[in-house]
Amino acid sequence: MSKNNKTYKSSEVNIGGVYMGGHYPVRIQSMTNTNTMNFEGTVRQCIALIESGCEYVRITVPGMKEAENLLKIKNRLRQDGYITPLIADVHYLPDIAEYCARFIEKVRINPGNYTEKRRLNTKQFSEEEFSAGFEKMASRLRPLLKICKEYGTAIRIGTNHGSLSDRILDRFGNTSLGMAEATMEFLQILKAENFSNAVVSIKASNPLLMINANQLLVEKMISENLLFPVHLGVTEAGQGEDGRIKSALGIGTLLQKGIGDTIRVSLTEDPVNEIPFAKKLVENYPRGTYLNVTEKEQVFIEKIELSPLVEKWKRALCYPALAVLLAKESKNFEFSEDTFADFVCLPYENILSKNHTDYRKSNVSTAIIIKADAFIKTPHISTSNQIFIECNKNDCENSFLIGLLKEKDDVGLVLSNNNPKELLKDISRFREQGVQTPVFIKCIFDAEEQDIWLIKKTVFLGHLILENSIDGVLCQTEGKDLAFVSSCILGIFQAARKRISKTDFIACPSCGRTSYNIEDTLKKIKAATGHLKGLKIGVMGCVVNGPGEMADADYGYVGNAAGRINLYRGKNPVEKNIDETDAIDKLITLIKADGLWVEKPH
């Protein structure tokens, strides 16, 4: 986005009478994961999605027989009174897209695999070859645009990381810039053909890449006055808590910046499960109301830097750090090692009254927390524990406190402000006055629904972590929710690629192209390899986008045909067409052969 972070005002697009963009609300969509040839099953899943609140339903169309069945599916839904727009998801075959465009409300095409086949050895493209490739792409796209104009069909230009064309890879690499440029090429063709009924999307399994690419795309669209609506999603996000955190980080961060007209939360679960979480995301982050700042404020915020951690802190923690504050009522709480906190903080008044548990017997450091006004009265506090000083909004203006903090190299600063704009200002004020103390943000777990808490904290903390504005998070909990809270915070750190504390699973939500039960398989792979901290494992439904989308994974488990699996080491296939019953054991054998296997802790 531009420095002003102004809300992106997209144009309006009509998709089967359900408009998006402009002043319309952020729309929610999903995709069926049934085989498109399974007529009854796909109809049932479409109805389940529609009745759960899905506003657009996407269905994969890998070939002509699926395209013909899609027409039958649409007719049945309309006969049953369901008028929700349908989207045909097309790969590789322009004639399939052109056929579907005559009866479907929207067609999704991918610039990377719609236009040309990937060569094994990419050569360097000359200017003439690069331009010729663009012209060839435009000539293949024009017939679809003509049909879409005639039938009032919308198009989504859906660019995925890992499926860029050779031309784009050669010039820009497999990068956020490459994805933005690939999308802009198609938009230039749409502009030349005077076609405006289009939506754009850039997706990746890495939330950071997805965020950066979308911001680049919006900047480019603004500069070219091509204000198409933007579809947001983190692809291959996975399942459970991890999938929801990745989606909240990528989608929520962009919504708060004013980018996004429709979203899909991609989970390796029943697609109906995506809708409630997507609704909560949109309800909590209506477009562009959260972090819009003026240009002057943006410059102010950009001055924030991480503190130069002193050696004591370097030895004590990873970046970013996680601390947990236990309330007085939690004095007898048994600290669980699976929360992975770096510090357990106890109120200073508890220390004085000796009314606390000695956590130094565990592998987790004990720290005390003292409010700034009490610290000012007791500046030479003597304790063998790490000290955290909790400040309120006005403490950043207290010159005496500032002087004390500048003398200290063994304290942590804890700030609590739920307004991110004001919080960033507070951090900037401390830094401008020379305070280099590590800054922790206080994060309180309250009684609201876990999903809502997860969404709010992911978006709030995610922005601060991505911008390198904070050194850690301090969570306040009564004890019973400690494992959930610490797991979420570490999940946010991991999704932001700032601190790796567990195995990272890149898993697609599956679709009609998937030939095995990916949801159950992912659970089995997690159970077998979830202890391999730092390892990235891709679990992909098919070979269409699978190998590309898991491009930064260490290992890949990719569906090939019914009951058959391909295994990858990085981008390279190692074994092909393995029987599904043997594939997980062979994956483990591969990891062991590379010396990366460790036994599960007891």
HELIX and SHEET records of a PDB file:
HELIX    1   1 PHE A   39  SER A   52  1                                  14    
HELIX    2   2 MET A   64  GLN A   79  1                                  16    
HELIX    3   3 PRO A   94  CYS A  100  1                                   7    
HELIX    4   4 PRO A  111  TYR A  114  1                                   4    
HELIX    5   5 GLU A  127  TYR A  151  1                                  25    
HELIX    6   6 ASP A  166  PHE A  172  1                                   7    
HELIX    7   7 SER A  176  ALA A  192  1                                  17    
HELIX    8   8 PRO A  207  GLU A  224  1                                  18    
HELIX    9   9 GLY A  240  SER A  247  1                                   8    
HELIX   10  10 ALA A  248  GLY A  252  3                                   5    
HELIX   11  11 THR A  253  GLN A  256  1                                   4    
HELIX   12  12 PRO A  271  ASN A  273  5                                   3    
HELIX   13  13 GLU A  274  ASN A  284  1                                  11    
HELIX   14  14 GLU A  295  ILE A  301  1                                   7    
HELIX   15  15 GLU A  311  ALA A  316  1                                   6    
HELIX   16  16 LYS A  328  SER A  330  5                                   3    
HELIX   17  17 GLU A  337  THR A  339  5                                   3    
HELIX   18  18 TYR A  348  SER A  353  1                                   6    
HELIX   19  19 TYR A  359  LYS A  361  5                                   3    
HELIX   20  20 ALA A  372  LYS A  377  1                                   6    
HELIX   21  21 LYS A  393  GLU A  397  5                                   5    
HELIX   22  22 SER A  399  GLU A  407  1                                   9    
HELIX   23  23 PRO A  420  GLU A  432  1                                  13    
HELIX   24  24 GLN A  450  LEU A  466  1                                  17    
HELIX   25  25 LEU A  482  ALA A  495  1                                  14    
HELIX   26  26 ILE A  518  THR A  529  1                                  12    
HELIX   27  27 GLY A  546  GLU A  549  1                                   4    
HELIX   28  28 GLU A  580  ALA A  593  1                                  14    
SHEET    1   A 2 VAL A  13  ILE A  15  0                                        
SHEET    2   A 2 VAL A  18  MET A  20 -1                                        
SHEET    1   B 9 ARG A  27  MET A  31  0                                        
SHEET    2   B 9 TYR A  56  THR A  60  1                                        
SHEET    3   B 9 LEU A  86  ASP A  89  1                                        
SHEET    4   B 9 LYS A 106  ILE A 109  1                                        
SHEET    5   B 9 ALA A 154  ASN A 160  1                                        
SHEET    6   B 9 ALA A 198  LYS A 203  1                                        
SHEET    7   B 9 VAL A 230  LEU A 232  1                                        
SHEET    8   B 9 THR A 262  ILE A 263  1                                        
SHEET    9   B 9 ARG A  27  MET A  31  1                                        
SHEET    1   C 8 ALA A 321  LEU A 326  0                                        
SHEET    2   C 8 PHE A 343  PRO A 347  1                                        
SHEET    3   C 8 SER A 365  LYS A 371  1                                        
SHEET    4   C 8 GLN A 386  CYS A 391  1                                        
SHEET    5   C 8 VAL A 411  LEU A 415  1                                        
SHEET    6   C 8 VAL A 439  ILE A 444  1                                        
SHEET    7   C 8 GLY A 472  THR A 477  1                                        
SHEET    8   C 8 ALA A 321  LEU A 326  1                                        
SHEET    1   D 5 ASP A 504  ALA A 507  0                                        
SHEET    2   D 5 LYS A 536  MET A 540  1                                        
SHEET    3   D 5 TYR A 555  ALA A 561  1                                        
SHEET    4   D 5 ARG A 564  ARG A 569 -1                                        
SHEET    5   D 5 ASN A 572  ASP A 579 -1                                        
END                                                                             
